[in-house]
Amino acid sequence: MAEPIRNKRPEIPVAPTPQNTPASNAPISSHAQQPGVASIKEEDLDRAAAASIFAQNPKLVSLIQGRLGSLIGRSSGYIESLPVPVKRRVAGLKGIQKEHSKLEAEFQEEVLQLEKKYFAKFTPLYEKRAAIVNGKAEPTEEEIKAGEEDKEEAEGDAEKAPESSEAAEGAAEGAAADETTVAGIPEFWLSAMKNQVSLSEMITDRDEEALKRLTDIRMEYLDKPGFRLIFEFAENDFFTNKTITKTYYYRNESGYGGDFIYDHAEGDKIDWKPGKDLTVRVEQKKQRNKTTKQTRIVKKTVPTESFFNFFYPPKAPTDDDDDAASDIEDRLELDYQLGEDIKEKLIPRAIDWFTGEAIAFEELDEEDLEDQFEDEDDEDDDDLSDEHDEDDESDDDDEDGSKPKQEAAECKQS
């Protein structure tokens, strides 16, 4: 009886031959060489060349994207090939889905009405907040006590020696002086906005002086689906507007799942004082006359980054703007997200953004989201490191026993 062969690999069933595979095997040269570094570099060069071609021919990229886009949603012919009774059942399921869509639309409408109901209850709290921030009112002792319940005492407070009567009197006098000189909470909204990441990226140093005069940020629902953000300002050196609003409109028809579909936004015109427009800057350029050789200074006004560009939202692309459509779509999405962040995050929890507590909660949410995903490259690296470890172990086994074995290098990921 033949002894079984050790370490013999199990026989793997042969996969069926694809239709586009040649009937005969291609000849293999005995001088064939395994791919080396040169062949990999050639592949990289091919990719670089292709990228260069696409970069120089944007119309080609647009054409390819258009052709690929036309393939999305095209039927494979399977549904059309079904027997008539099966097609009727498919149509029946689509009818049931329509009923489901109607209920989803009703659900979203009721959610909106519920939001409006509770927004009416929130409004008095927002008004009280605005009064305290602007020095028109003071919080009650009960409100102060409730706010201090979660605040941890500073380390060592209990071990501090009691202050002398003179020190206590000095502190009381200082507190009294502070109360007379400082009203409300200075720069409340500017500080809150600078702690909100998406908003802070829009605020420039030039904007801050104007945003210090921001007294309140409110919102209101429209009669039809949509909302309006209202920014209230005190007298300032930049514009004459007392309020600047931005309104977000939704489409009349609901989207997939009954969600409201964002349509467009409109912002108020800002009445800038002469020379104070923060959304532009003046460039000076020296020009020399070719004949007289005299020079002159030419001033040119050009757009610049500013938070106040928020009130000049991008317009939806037209059929003539195919080349810039993707860029405009990205800007529209960002503009809508900024409005949602102000509506859903900044206004309801302004005090948490002012103190910075909301930042920690936002970072935790992002970490939880990142933990749900793992880069495939990391998994591949782990697999490769395991293979290297096995190779190192086999190499160690082949070495002379007099030479100490080297442990496999630890795979450290930055």
C-alpha positions as CSV (number, residue, x, y, z in Angstrom):
1,M,0.0,0.0,0.0
2,A,1.4,3.3,-1.0
3,E,2.2,5.7,1.8
4,P,0.2,9.0,1.5
5,I,2.3,12.0,0.4
6,R,2.8,14.5,3.2
7,N,1.9,18.2,2.8
8,K,0.2,17.4,-0.4
9,R,-2.1,20.2,-1.4
10,P,-5.8,19.3,-1.8
11,E,-7.0,19.1,-5.3
12,I,-8.9,22.2,-6.3
13,P,-11.8,21.8,-8.7
14,V,-11.1,23.4,-12.0
15,A,-13.1,26.6,-12.7
16,P,-15.2,26.6,-15.8
17,T,-13.5,28.3,-18.8
18,P,-14.8,31.8,-19.5
19,Q,-16.2,32.3,-22.9
20,N,-13.5,34.8,-23.9
21,T,-10.6,32.4,-22.9
22,P,-8.7,31.0,-25.9
23,A,-9.2,27.3,-26.6
24,S,-5.4,26.7,-26.6
25,N,-2.9,27.7,-24.0
26,A,-0.6,30.6,-24.9
27,P,3.0,29.5,-25.3
28,I,5.2,30.2,-22.3
29,S,8.8,31.1,-23.0
30,S,11.4,29.2,-21.0
31,H,13.2,32.6,-20.7
32,A,10.1,34.3,-19.1
33,Q,11.0,36.5,-16.2
34,Q,8.9,37.3,-13.1
35,P,7.7,40.9,-12.9
36,G,10.4,43.1,-11.4
37,V,10.7,46.6,-10.2
38,A,11.0,47.8,-13.8
39,S,7.7,46.4,-14.8
40,I,6.0,48.0,-11.8
41,K,7.5,51.4,-12.6
42,E,6.2,51.0,-16.2
43,E,2.7,50.5,-14.8
44,D,3.1,53.6,-12.7
45,L,4.3,55.5,-15.8
46,D,1.3,54.3,-17.7
47,R,-1.0,55.6,-15.0
48,A,0.8,58.9,-14.9
49,A,0.6,59.2,-18.7
50,A,-3.2,58.5,-18.6
51,A,-3.7,61.1,-15.8
52,S,-1.7,63.6,-17.9
53,I,-3.9,62.9,-20.9
54,F,-7.1,63.4,-18.9
55,A,-5.7,66.5,-17.3
56,Q,-5.0,68.0,-20.7
57,N,-8.4,66.9,-22.1
58,P,-11.2,67.8,-19.7
59,K,-13.7,67.3,-22.4
60,L,-12.6,63.7,-22.8
61,V,-13.1,63.2,-19.0
62,S,-16.6,64.8,-19.3
63,L,-17.4,62.5,-22.3
64,I,-16.3,59.4,-20.4
65,Q,-18.3,60.4,-17.3
66,G,-21.3,61.0,-19.5
67,R,-21.1,57.6,-21.1
68,L,-20.6,55.9,-17.8
69,G,-23.5,57.9,-16.3
70,S,-25.7,56.7,-19.2
71,L,-25.1,53.1,-18.3
72,I,-26.3,53.6,-14.7
73,G,-29.8,52.2,-14.2
74,R,-29.9,50.4,-17.6
75,S,-31.8,47.2,-17.5
76,S,-30.0,43.9,-18.0
77,G,-33.0,42.5,-19.7
78,Y,-33.9,40.1,-16.9
79,I,-37.1,41.8,-15.8
80,E,-38.3,42.0,-19.4
81,S,-37.7,38.3,-19.9
82,L,-39.9,37.2,-17.0
83,P,-43.2,35.4,-17.7
84,V,-46.3,37.6,-17.7
85,P,-47.6,36.3,-14.3
86,V,-44.3,37.1,-12.6
87,K,-44.3,40.6,-14.2
88,R,-47.7,41.2,-12.8
89,R,-46.4,40.3,-9.3
90,V,-43.5,42.7,-9.8
91,A,-46.0,45.4,-10.7
92,G,-48.0,44.6,-7.7
93,L,-45.0,45.0,-5.4
94,K,-44.3,48.4,-7.0
95,G,-47.9,49.4,-6.2
96,I,-47.4,48.4,-2.6
97,Q,-44.2,50.4,-2.6
98,K,-46.1,53.4,-3.7
99,E,-48.4,53.1,-0.7
100,H,-45.3,52.8,1.5
101,S,-43.9,56.0,-0.1
102,K,-47.2,57.9,0.7
103,L,-46.9,56.8,4.3
104,E,-43.2,58.0,4.4
105,A,-44.3,61.4,3.1
106,E,-47.0,61.6,5.8
107,F,-44.4,60.6,8.4
108,Q,-42.0,63.3,7.3
109,E,-44.8,65.9,7.3
110,E,-45.8,64.9,10.9
111,V,-42.2,65.0,12.0
112,L,-42.0,68.6,10.6
113,Q,-45.2,69.6,12.5
114,L,-43.8,68.0,15.7
115,E,-40.5,70.0,15.2
116,K,-42.6,73.2,14.8
117,K,-44.6,72.4,17.9
118,Y,-41.5,72.0,20.1
119,F,-39.7,74.9,18.4
120,A,-42.5,77.1,19.8
121,K,-41.7,75.7,23.3
122,F,-37.9,76.4,22.7
123,T,-38.4,80.0,21.6
124,P,-39.0,81.5,25.1
125,L,-35.7,79.8,26.2
126,Y,-33.9,81.3,23.2
127,E,-35.3,84.7,24.0
128,K,-34.1,84.4,27.7
129,R,-30.7,83.3,26.5
130,A,-30.5,86.4,24.2
131,A,-31.4,88.7,27.0
132,I,-28.7,87.3,29.3
133,V,-26.1,87.3,26.6
134,N,-26.8,91.0,25.7
135,G,-26.9,92.2,29.3
136,K,-30.6,92.9,29.4
137,A,-31.4,90.3,32.1
138,E,-29.7,88.0,34.7
139,P,-30.2,84.3,35.2
140,T,-32.1,83.2,38.3
141,E,-30.4,81.6,41.3
142,E,-32.2,78.3,40.4
143,E,-30.8,78.5,36.8
144,I,-27.3,79.2,38.0
145,K,-27.5,76.3,40.5
146,A,-28.7,73.9,37.8
147,G,-25.8,75.0,35.6
148,E,-23.2,74.5,38.3
149,E,-24.4,71.0,39.3
150,D,-22.3,69.2,36.6
151,K,-19.3,71.5,37.0
152,E,-16.4,69.9,38.9
153,E,-14.7,71.9,41.6
154,A,-11.1,72.9,40.9
155,E,-8.5,70.8,42.6
156,G,-7.4,72.0,45.9
157,D,-10.3,74.4,46.5
158,A,-11.1,72.6,49.7
159,E,-7.6,72.9,51.0
160,K,-7.3,76.7,50.4
161,A,-7.1,78.7,53.6
162,P,-9.9,81.2,54.2
163,E,-9.3,84.6,52.8
164,S,-8.7,87.5,55.2
165,S,-11.4,90.0,55.5
166,E,-9.3,92.5,53.6
167,A,-8.8,90.1,50.7
168,A,-12.5,89.2,50.7
169,E,-13.4,92.9,50.6
170,G,-11.0,93.5,47.7
171,A,-12.5,90.5,45.8
172,A,-16.0,91.8,46.4
173,E,-15.0,95.3,45.2
174,G,-13.4,93.8,42.1
175,A,-16.5,91.7,41.4
176,A,-18.7,94.8,41.8
177,A,-16.4,96.7,39.4
178,D,-16.6,93.9,36.9
179,E,-20.4,93.9,37.1
180,T,-20.5,97.6,36.4
181,T,-18.1,97.4,33.4
182,V,-19.1,94.2,31.7
183,A,-22.6,93.6,30.5
184,G,-23.9,90.2,29.4
185,I,-21.4,87.8,27.8
186,P,-19.0,89.6,25.4
187,E,-18.3,87.9,22.0
188,F,-20.6,85.1,22.9
189,W,-21.7,84.1,19.3
190,L,-18.3,84.7,17.8
191,S,-16.7,82.4,20.3
192,A,-19.4,79.8,19.8
193,M,-19.0,79.9,16.0
194,K,-15.2,79.6,16.2
195,N,-15.6,76.4,18.2
196,Q,-17.8,74.9,15.5
197,V,-15.4,73.4,13.0
198,S,-17.4,74.0,9.8
199,L,-18.1,77.6,10.7
200,S,-14.6,78.4,12.1
201,E,-13.0,77.5,8.7
202,M,-15.0,80.4,7.1
203,I,-14.2,83.1,9.6
204,T,-11.2,85.2,8.7
205,D,-9.4,87.7,10.9
206,R,-11.0,90.6,9.1
207,D,-14.5,89.1,9.8
208,E,-14.0,88.9,13.6
209,E,-14.4,92.6,14.3
210,A,-17.8,92.6,12.6
211,L,-18.9,89.3,14.2
212,K,-18.1,90.6,17.6
213,R,-21.2,92.8,17.1
214,L,-23.4,89.8,16.6
215,T,-26.1,89.8,19.3
216,D,-28.2,86.8,18.4
217,I,-28.7,84.0,15.9
218,R,-32.3,82.8,15.5
219,M,-34.2,80.6,13.0
220,E,-37.8,80.3,12.0
221,Y,-39.8,77.8,9.9
222,L,-41.5,78.8,6.7
223,D,-45.1,78.2,5.9
224,K,-43.9,75.7,3.3
225,P,-41.0,73.3,3.9
226,G,-37.9,75.3,4.6
227,F,-36.4,77.5,7.2
228,R,-34.8,81.0,7.7
229,L,-31.6,81.8,9.7
230,I,-31.6,85.3,11.2
231,F,-28.4,87.0,12.3
232,E,-28.9,90.1,14.5
233,F,-26.2,92.7,14.8
234,A,-25.6,95.8,16.9
235,E,-24.4,99.0,15.4
236,N,-21.1,98.5,13.7
237,D,-18.5,100.0,11.4
238,F,-19.1,97.6,8.5
239,F,-22.8,97.6,7.4
240,T,-26.1,99.2,8.2
241,N,-28.2,96.1,8.4
242,K,-29.7,95.3,11.8
243,T,-30.5,91.8,10.7
244,I,-29.1,89.6,7.8
245,T,-31.1,86.6,6.9
246,K,-30.6,83.5,4.8
247,T,-33.5,81.3,3.7
248,Y,-33.3,77.6,2.7
249,Y,-36.1,76.3,0.4
250,Y,-37.1,72.7,-0.2
251,R,-38.8,71.4,-3.3
252,N,-42.6,70.7,-3.3
253,E,-42.1,67.0,-4.2
254,S,-40.6,64.6,-1.6
255,G,-37.6,62.5,-2.3
256,Y,-36.9,58.8,-1.9
257,G,-38.1,57.8,1.5
258,G,-40.3,60.9,1.9
259,D,-37.4,63.2,2.8
260,F,-37.5,66.8,1.8
261,I,-35.3,67.7,-1.1
262,Y,-33.2,70.9,-0.8
263,D,-33.8,73.2,-3.7
264,H,-31.9,76.5,-3.2
265,A,-31.0,79.3,-0.7
266,E,-31.4,83.0,-0.8
267,G,-29.5,85.6,1.3
268,D,-30.1,89.2,2.1
269,K,-28.2,92.0,0.4
270,I,-25.6,93.4,2.8
271,D,-25.5,97.2,2.8
272,W,-21.8,97.7,3.2
273,K,-20.5,101.1,4.4
274,P,-18.0,102.7,2.0
275,G,-14.7,100.8,1.8
276,K,-15.9,98.2,4.5
277,D,-17.0,95.3,2.3
278,L,-15.4,92.3,3.9
279,T,-16.1,90.0,0.9
280,V,-13.7,91.9,-1.4
281,R,-10.2,93.2,-1.2
282,V,-8.4,96.0,-3.2
283,E,-5.3,95.1,-5.1
284,Q,-2.9,97.8,-6.2
285,K,-0.9,97.4,-9.4
286,K,1.7,99.8,-10.8
287,Q,1.5,100.5,-14.5
288,R,4.1,102.3,-16.7
289,N,3.2,104.2,-19.9
290,K,5.3,103.0,-22.8
291,T,5.5,106.4,-24.4
292,T,5.8,108.9,-21.5
293,K,7.4,106.4,-19.1
294,Q,5.1,107.7,-16.4
295,T,3.8,105.3,-13.8
296,R,0.4,105.2,-12.2
297,I,-1.3,103.0,-9.5
298,V,-4.3,101.1,-10.6
299,K,-6.7,99.7,-8.0
300,K,-8.7,96.6,-8.6
301,T,-11.4,95.1,-6.4
302,V,-11.3,91.3,-6.3
303,P,-13.4,88.7,-4.3
304,T,-11.8,87.3,-1.1
305,E,-12.6,84.7,1.5
306,S,-15.0,85.9,4.2
307,F,-17.7,84.4,6.4
308,F,-20.2,86.9,4.9
309,N,-20.0,85.1,1.6
310,F,-22.3,82.7,3.4
311,F,-25.1,85.2,2.5
312,Y,-24.3,85.0,-1.2
313,P,-25.1,81.3,-1.8
314,P,-24.1,79.5,-5.1
315,K,-26.8,79.1,-7.7
316,A,-27.7,75.7,-9.1
317,P,-25.9,74.8,-12.4
318,T,-27.5,75.3,-15.7
319,D,-27.3,73.2,-18.9
320,D,-24.5,75.5,-20.1
321,D,-22.4,74.9,-17.0
322,D,-21.6,71.2,-17.6
323,D,-17.9,71.7,-17.0
324,A,-18.4,73.4,-13.7
325,A,-21.4,71.4,-12.6
326,S,-19.6,69.1,-10.2
327,D,-17.9,72.0,-8.5
328,I,-21.1,73.9,-8.1
329,E,-22.8,70.8,-6.8
330,D,-20.1,70.5,-4.1
331,R,-20.5,74.1,-3.1
332,L,-24.3,73.7,-2.9
333,E,-23.9,70.7,-0.7
334,L,-21.5,72.5,1.6
335,D,-23.7,75.5,1.7
336,Y,-26.7,73.4,2.7
337,Q,-24.6,71.6,5.3
338,L,-23.5,74.9,6.9
339,G,-27.2,75.9,7.2
340,E,-28.1,72.6,8.8
341,D,-25.2,72.9,11.3
342,I,-26.4,76.3,12.4
343,K,-30.0,75.2,12.6
344,E,-29.4,71.8,14.3
345,K,-26.2,72.3,16.3
346,L,-25.2,75.9,16.9
347,I,-28.6,77.5,17.8
348,P,-30.0,74.7,20.1
349,R,-26.7,74.3,22.0
350,A,-25.0,77.7,21.7
351,I,-23.7,77.7,25.3
352,D,-22.0,74.3,24.8
353,W,-20.2,75.6,21.8
354,F,-19.2,78.8,23.7
355,T,-17.7,76.8,26.5
356,G,-16.2,74.2,24.1
357,E,-18.1,71.2,25.7
358,A,-19.8,70.4,22.4
359,I,-16.5,69.9,20.7
360,A,-15.8,66.8,22.8
361,F,-19.2,65.3,22.0
362,E,-18.7,65.9,18.3
363,E,-15.2,64.3,18.4
364,L,-16.7,61.3,20.1
365,D,-19.3,60.9,17.4
366,E,-16.6,61.1,14.7
367,E,-14.5,58.5,16.5
368,D,-17.5,56.1,16.8
369,L,-18.1,56.5,13.1
370,E,-14.4,55.9,12.2
371,D,-14.4,52.8,14.5
372,Q,-17.1,51.2,12.3
373,F,-14.8,51.3,9.3
374,E,-11.4,49.7,8.8
375,D,-9.1,50.5,5.9
376,E,-8.6,47.5,3.6
377,D,-5.0,48.5,3.2
378,D,-4.5,48.0,7.0
379,E,-6.0,44.5,6.7
380,D,-3.6,43.7,3.8
381,D,-0.7,45.0,5.8
382,D,-1.6,42.7,8.6
383,D,-1.8,39.8,6.3
384,L,1.5,40.7,4.7
385,S,3.1,41.1,8.2
386,D,1.8,37.6,9.1
387,E,3.4,36.2,5.9
388,H,6.7,37.9,6.7
389,D,6.6,36.5,10.2
390,E,6.1,32.9,8.8
391,D,8.9,33.4,6.4
392,D,11.2,34.7,9.1
393,E,10.4,31.6,11.3
394,S,11.1,29.3,8.4
395,D,14.4,31.1,7.7
396,D,15.4,30.7,11.4
397,D,14.7,27.0,11.3
398,D,17.2,26.6,8.4
399,E,19.9,28.5,10.1
400,D,22.8,26.9,12.0
401,G,21.9,26.1,15.6
402,S,25.0,27.9,16.8
403,K,23.5,31.2,15.5
404,P,20.9,32.7,17.8
405,K,17.5,33.1,16.2
406,Q,16.2,36.5,15.4
407,E,12.7,37.3,16.4
408,A,10.3,38.6,13.7
409,A,10.3,42.4,13.4
410,E,7.3,43.9,15.0
411,C,4.9,45.5,12.5
412,K,4.4,49.1,13.8
413,Q,1.7,51.2,12.2
414,S,1.9,54.9,12.5
